[in-house]
Amino acid sequence: MKRSLPSLLIILLALATAVHAQEIPAPAGEEARAVEPALDRREIVVPGIDTESFEVSLYGGVLNVENFGGEPVYGLRVAFHLAQDLFIEASYGRSEVSDDVFHRFGPPLFASRSEDLEYYHASLGYTILPAEFFFGKRRAFAGGLYLVGGAGVTEFDGDDEFTYNLGLGVRLFPTDWLVLRSELRGYAMEWDVFGEEENAYHMEATLNIGVFF
């Protein structure tokens, strides 16, 4: 018991010294510093979108006309952006429909080998999924996925047919005034190309390039 008493005193003295050391305040002017990991942080540059509301774009692609196959299509679109994710759009498109198959295997449908197809549409678009597209380690472009739909008139084979359209597209902003769009759009209408009224559905895939002003 006598031998353990000095050991107990030494342990108590060490504990008292540790508690006293914890209560000593840090020197004036010296602040505690958090340990920060040495991480290589990337600086991502995302271009903003121009504050102007008007967008004008040219487009080209393929229009697949029911019963006639795919033909080149091109046109012009003018949009007004009501809000960041909402816009209205007027579009004009032009293509040419060929009846070569009918010439080869039966009586032709058109007076000539091909007929012009033109359409005029007013549509409403909405961005359903804003996104950023990364190119390399330090560059990101704003963009998003959008829905568009509306109605208009299709001029074909001497008739004007009321037409609905509905589409899905992706847009990308390489700069604050330039926009690139890739779009798939469907058209529904009634026509009497084959002698009686029937529903017709056409699909269109296009690439668009536009500017804001």
C-alpha positions as CSV (number, residue, x, y, z in Angstrom):
1,M,0.0,0.0,0.0
2,K,2.9,2.4,0.9
3,R,4.6,1.7,-2.5
4,S,1.4,2.5,-4.4
5,L,0.8,5.9,-2.8
6,P,3.7,7.7,-4.6
7,S,2.5,6.2,-7.9
8,L,-1.1,7.5,-7.2
9,L,0.3,10.9,-6.4
10,I,2.2,11.0,-9.7
11,I,-0.9,10.0,-11.7
12,L,-3.1,12.7,-10.0
13,L,-0.4,15.4,-10.6
14,A,-0.2,14.5,-14.3
15,L,-4.1,14.7,-14.6
16,A,-4.1,18.1,-12.9
17,T,-1.4,19.4,-15.3
18,A,-3.4,18.2,-18.4
19,V,-6.6,19.9,-17.2
20,H,-4.7,23.1,-16.5
21,A,-3.1,23.1,-19.9
22,Q,-6.6,22.8,-21.5
23,E,-7.8,25.9,-19.7
24,I,-4.9,28.1,-20.8
25,P,-6.3,30.5,-23.5
26,A,-4.6,30.8,-26.9
27,P,-2.2,33.8,-27.3
28,A,-3.8,37.0,-28.4
29,G,-4.0,37.5,-32.2
30,E,-3.6,33.8,-32.9
31,E,-6.6,32.0,-34.3
32,A,-7.3,28.3,-34.7
33,R,-6.8,27.1,-38.2
34,A,-8.9,24.3,-39.8
35,V,-7.0,21.7,-41.7
36,E,-7.9,22.0,-45.4
37,P,-7.2,19.1,-47.8
38,A,-4.9,20.1,-50.7
39,L,-7.5,19.5,-53.5
40,D,-7.0,20.6,-57.1
41,R,-10.3,22.4,-57.7
42,R,-11.5,22.9,-61.3
43,E,-12.8,26.3,-62.3
44,I,-15.8,25.7,-64.6
45,V,-16.8,28.5,-66.9
46,V,-20.5,28.6,-67.9
47,P,-21.5,31.2,-70.4
48,G,-24.6,33.2,-69.6
49,I,-27.6,33.6,-71.8
50,D,-28.1,36.9,-73.6
51,T,-30.9,39.0,-72.0
52,E,-32.4,39.7,-75.4
53,S,-35.7,38.1,-76.0
54,F,-35.8,37.5,-79.8
55,E,-34.3,34.4,-81.4
56,V,-34.0,33.8,-85.1
57,S,-32.8,30.4,-86.4
58,L,-32.2,28.6,-89.7
59,Y,-32.7,24.8,-89.8
60,G,-32.3,21.9,-92.1
61,G,-32.9,18.2,-91.9
62,V,-35.1,15.3,-93.1
63,L,-38.9,15.3,-93.3
64,N,-40.4,11.8,-93.6
65,V,-43.8,12.1,-95.3
66,E,-46.1,9.2,-94.8
67,N,-46.3,6.9,-97.8
68,F,-43.6,8.9,-99.6
69,G,-40.4,8.5,-97.6
70,G,-37.8,11.0,-96.4
71,E,-36.9,14.2,-98.2
72,P,-34.7,17.2,-97.3
73,V,-36.4,20.0,-95.4
74,Y,-35.2,23.5,-94.5
75,G,-36.8,26.6,-93.0
76,L,-36.8,29.6,-90.7
77,R,-37.9,29.9,-87.1
78,V,-38.5,33.1,-85.1
79,A,-39.0,32.9,-81.4
80,F,-39.9,35.3,-78.6
81,H,-38.8,34.2,-75.1
82,L,-41.5,35.1,-72.6
83,A,-39.4,33.8,-69.7
84,Q,-36.2,31.8,-69.2
85,D,-38.0,28.5,-69.8
86,L,-41.0,29.6,-71.9
87,F,-41.1,30.8,-75.6
88,I,-43.5,31.2,-78.5
89,E,-42.3,30.5,-82.0
90,A,-43.4,31.0,-85.6
91,S,-41.9,28.7,-88.2
92,Y,-41.8,28.2,-92.0
93,G,-40.6,25.0,-93.6
94,R,-40.3,23.8,-97.1
95,S,-39.7,20.4,-98.7
96,E,-40.4,18.4,-101.8
97,V,-42.4,15.2,-102.1
98,S,-41.6,12.7,-104.9
99,D,-44.0,10.1,-106.3
100,D,-41.3,8.1,-108.2
101,V,-42.5,4.9,-106.7
102,F,-46.0,5.3,-108.0
103,H,-44.6,6.2,-111.5
104,R,-42.7,3.0,-111.5
105,F,-45.4,0.6,-110.2
106,G,-48.7,2.3,-111.1
107,P,-50.4,5.5,-112.2
108,P,-48.7,8.7,-111.0
109,L,-50.4,10.8,-108.2
110,F,-49.0,14.2,-109.2
111,A,-48.9,16.0,-112.5
112,S,-45.1,16.1,-112.3
113,R,-42.6,13.9,-110.6
114,S,-42.7,15.9,-107.4
115,E,-44.8,18.4,-105.5
116,D,-43.7,21.2,-103.1
117,L,-44.7,21.0,-99.5
118,E,-44.7,24.1,-97.3
119,Y,-45.9,24.7,-93.8
120,Y,-46.5,27.6,-91.5
121,H,-46.8,27.0,-87.8
122,A,-47.2,28.9,-84.5
123,S,-46.0,26.9,-81.4
124,L,-45.4,27.2,-77.7
125,G,-42.2,25.8,-76.2
126,Y,-41.2,25.0,-72.6
127,T,-37.8,23.9,-71.1
128,I,-38.6,20.8,-69.0
129,L,-35.0,20.0,-68.0
130,P,-32.4,22.8,-67.8
131,A,-28.9,21.3,-68.0
132,E,-25.2,22.0,-68.5
133,F,-23.1,20.2,-71.1
134,F,-19.4,19.7,-70.3
135,F,-16.6,20.0,-72.9
136,G,-13.2,19.2,-71.5
137,K,-12.3,19.9,-67.9
138,R,-12.9,23.7,-67.7
139,R,-15.7,24.4,-70.1
140,A,-19.5,24.0,-69.7
141,F,-22.3,25.2,-71.9
142,A,-25.8,26.0,-70.7
143,G,-28.7,24.3,-72.4
144,G,-31.6,22.0,-71.7
145,L,-34.4,19.7,-72.9
146,Y,-37.6,21.3,-74.2
147,L,-41.0,20.4,-75.5
148,V,-42.7,22.3,-78.3
149,G,-46.2,22.1,-79.8
150,G,-48.7,24.0,-81.8
151,A,-50.7,24.2,-85.0
152,G,-50.7,25.7,-88.5
153,V,-51.3,25.1,-92.2
154,T,-49.6,22.7,-94.6
155,E,-49.8,23.5,-98.3
156,F,-49.5,20.4,-100.5
157,D,-50.8,19.3,-103.9
158,G,-53.0,22.4,-104.2
159,D,-54.7,22.0,-100.8
160,D,-54.2,23.8,-97.5
161,E,-54.5,21.4,-94.6
162,F,-54.8,22.3,-90.9
163,T,-51.9,20.6,-89.1
164,Y,-50.9,19.9,-85.5
165,N,-47.2,19.6,-84.4
166,L,-45.5,18.3,-81.3
167,G,-41.8,17.9,-80.8
168,L,-38.9,17.3,-78.4
169,G,-35.6,19.1,-78.6
170,V,-32.2,19.8,-77.0
171,R,-30.6,23.2,-77.1
172,L,-27.1,24.4,-76.3
173,F,-25.6,27.9,-75.9
174,P,-21.9,28.0,-77.0
175,T,-22.0,31.7,-76.3
176,D,-24.5,34.1,-74.7
177,W,-26.0,35.0,-78.1
178,L,-25.6,31.8,-80.1
179,V,-27.9,28.8,-79.8
180,L,-27.7,25.3,-81.3
181,R,-30.8,23.1,-81.4
182,S,-31.4,19.4,-82.3
183,E,-35.1,18.6,-82.7
184,L,-37.5,15.8,-83.5
185,R,-41.0,17.0,-84.4
186,G,-44.1,15.2,-85.6
187,Y,-47.0,16.6,-87.7
188,A,-50.6,15.3,-87.9
189,M,-53.0,16.3,-90.5
190,E,-55.8,15.1,-92.8
191,W,-55.4,15.0,-96.6
192,D,-57.0,13.4,-99.7
193,V,-53.9,12.5,-101.8
194,F,-55.3,9.1,-102.5
195,G,-58.8,10.2,-103.3
196,E,-60.4,10.2,-99.9
197,E,-59.8,12.0,-96.6
198,E,-57.4,10.2,-94.2
199,N,-55.1,10.9,-91.4
200,A,-51.4,11.4,-92.2
201,Y,-48.5,11.6,-89.8
202,H,-45.1,13.0,-90.7
203,M,-41.8,13.0,-88.8
204,E,-39.1,15.6,-89.0
205,A,-35.5,15.6,-87.6
206,T,-33.6,18.9,-87.9
207,L,-30.5,20.8,-86.7
208,N,-31.0,24.5,-86.0
209,I,-28.6,27.4,-85.5
210,G,-29.9,30.7,-84.2
211,V,-28.9,34.0,-82.7
212,F,-30.4,36.3,-80.0
213,F,-30.9,40.0,-80.5
